[in-house]
Amino acid sequence: MESFVIKGPAKLEGEVKVSGSKNAALPMVAASLLAEGKTVLKNVPDIRDIRNLVKILEGLGSKTNFKDNVLTLDNTNIKSCRPDFKLVCNLRASIMLIGSLLARLGKVEISKPGGCFIGSRPIDIHLKGFETLGAKIDQRGEIYNITVDKLKGAKITLRIVSVTATENILQTAVLAEGETEIRLAAIEPHVVDFCNFLNKMGAKIEGIGTHNLKVTGVKKLKPVEYTIIPDQIEAGTFAIAGIASKGEIVVNGFIEDHHESFLNKLEEIGANFNLENDRIAIKPSRVLKPVNIQTEIYPGFPTDLQAPFSILQTQAEGTSEIFETIFEGRLNYLHELSKMGASVVIKNPHQASIVGPTPLYGTHISSLDLRAGATLIIASIIALGTSEINGAEIIDRGYENIVGKLTSLGADIEREVEE
Ligand code: EPZ
């Protein structure tokens, strides 16, 4: 077990550059299986989820090299259609291997993916999409045996907007015979980046950035070089940390167009910031006003920033409401915040309220999921005293070099490894 020990309070100062987008890189690693030969991905974040997914691909026959955020995947000889069950269990993005192995080999045997516990996270939309494209699914417990003789294009309307279901079905449809239409497709920045990656490989996807994707199947895709966009959620996390610490920081890689709803909420809460080409400069704010957050699909307020944003709500002068509409298990971090002195009421699995401002005090807390862990780091930076956050490896899943980046901004943070 690893934990972070943080001494607060600290005022963050300086400039930080966000890494490449985790949620763009993960589907691209999986989809690299669609083409024989060497795919080269640049600006890949060096995080646990990437390293675990690369390990799974190596088990399938991929030859990989990952250095200085450049990931090379030689998928000439993909022998196996059975991704390592243990690794699949702790990585939600491993679900993306269904679409790529189905399109590459016509078969895949995989267990239900794991990942952050932020709700039940069913995979029915993925499976329905593959069946509509002609696949046969044999489920035994949590093991899925999926085969297809010939992928045939079809019209698919997702039951609800799903990011990885959109990406999973898409990477299969691009090699299906004929036309496929995916309605209620997700349009997050990382989904758009993924569509652009597939098109660079030779796919024919139209309607990118809309909820209605039209795909014309092609026979073959070629391996490409591709540079990944900056991580929208990491950029937002650091902006929040700067505001919460009342410091002066610049977040490099903050693409204004990716953050419309988030920026609206920063304005509403009274944060002091300005934007200049792909950077946000944070300055100390006078008083933070209470703000209600309702998470939505993009371009609404992102569910992945709901937890980090709550730290600002604990320091706002009044009562703020949270309505987490996407997941039913994403408010548990508030129990950890209340151990630090936050005044929170969890009304139901989707709604909570926070009364501020309350001072936060260092104590022992747990990272229940990736973004909850990042939230506790921000809370510990502004808290009075020392905090120990266990589950550091959960935070490492999505934040590259979090200790180095925060230390360079003046935080007092160390990693402790328990024997
Ligand atoms: C992706 O998860 C992200 N992960 C999540 O980021 C993010 O929170 C989520 O999208 C929403 O933006 C990756 O991209 C690897 P969904 P995903 O399918 O695709 C329900 C992070 O912190 N649903 O869009 O798994 C689901 O339960 C992670 O970086 C079904 O019911 O999310 C949820 O309520 C956490 N059936 C809603 O749809 C399905 O088959 C949206 O989930 C699929 C999803």
Residues whose N, C-alpha, C, O or C-beta is under 5 A from the ligand:
A	BS01	EPZ	N23 A93 R121 P122 I123 D124 I125 H126 V161 S162 V163 T164 A165 T303 D304 I326 F327 L370 R371
